Amino acid sequence: MEDIVNKIEQKRLASNIGRAIAKQRIRSQLTQEEVAERLGVGNEAVSRIERGRVIPNIVRLLELAEVFNCEAAELLGQASLHVDDQTNRIKALLAPLKQNDRQLILDVIESLASRLQQDKTPEE
């Protein structure tokens, strides 16, 4: 049973890291082909990472961070489900916005959080 749980966690982690890498690639305005070329790998290797089929090793993660001009911790933080990491992501998203826009987003978050708490079933 523990092996099944570990495999599920690994798949979830791979998927989250892949999404984070894909988002960072898009923010960097790079194609998968351009990233693959900079890493010296084939296009399929980048695609497999972004789809969560493969978890990049530490060296590859550092190389990706260099390509995207960000910290490896940023890529991992974007993939994390920990509240502190998620809070930091929201903070980074809010920082460049005007005060009124930040307040609008906070209002939406508060409304969603309230709604989701009401929808919780007892077994959750």
N, C-alpha and C positions, 0 to 999 in steps of 0.2 A: 504494500500500500504506500509506503514511504517513497519508493521509487517512482510511483505514478505521480505523487504530489510534486516531487522534485522535477520530473519531466514537464509537468504543467507549469511550474514556476519558471523553468528555463525557457519554455515557449513564450510565456508572457513577457519575460525580460527581453528576449530576443525581439519580440514584436515591438515593445516600447522603445528599445534602443534603435531599432530600424526606423520607426516613425520619427524619432528625434533627429536621426541623421538625415533622413529625407527632408524634413522641415528646414534644417540648417543648410542643406544643399540648395534648396529653393531660395531661401533668404540670401544666400551667397550668389544667386543667379548663375548657378552652374548646372550643366546637364550631367547625367550619369556618365556619359562618355568622357566629359572633361575631368570629372573626379577620377575615373578609372585611369585615364592617361597620366594624371598627376601622381597617382599611387603606383603606377606601373603594373596594373592588373587589367584583366578583361572587364568589359561592360557587365557581363553576367555576375561577376563577383560583387560589384556594387549593388546590382539589382537584388541579389540574394540577401545581402546585409539589410537593405532597406525593407525588404519584404519579411524580415525576421526569420529567414531560413537558416542564417548563420549569425552567430554572435562574434563580433570582431574581437580579436585578442587585444591586449593592452597596447602593444606596439602599433597595431593598425588603428586603434582608437586615437592614439596620439597623432598619428599621421593624418587622420581625418580632421582632427581639431586644427592642425596646422593648415591644411587645405582650406578650411572654413574660417581661419583666423579667429578661433575661439579657444576656450579652455576645454580640455577633455572632461573636466568636472561639469561644465555646462551641458555637454552632450548627455552625460550620465544623469545629471539633475533633471533634464527634460524627460528622461525615461522613468524617473523615480515616482513611486506612489506614496512616498513619505510626505506628510503634511508640510514639514519645513521646506522641502524642495519645491513642492507645489506653490507654497506661499512665495518663495523667491521668484518663481516663474511669473506669478501674477504681478509681483512688485516690478519686475523688469518690463512687463507689458504696459503697466500703468505709468511708469516713470516719464516717458517722453510725451505723454498726453497733457492737454490743458486741464485745469482744475474741474471745469464743468463736465468734460468727457470722462475724467476719472470718477466723478461722483455718479454719473450715469451708469458706468460699469459696476460700481459698488452697489447701487440700487438694484440692478439686475441680479447680481450675485446674491444679495440678501433675499430677494424675492424667491429665487430658485432654491436657495438653501432652506428657506422656510417651507416652501412647497414640498420639497423632498423629505423633510423631517415629518411632515404631516402624513405623507404617503407610506412611511415605514410600517411594515407589518411587525407583529410581536416577535416573530422568529428571527428577524434580521439583527 
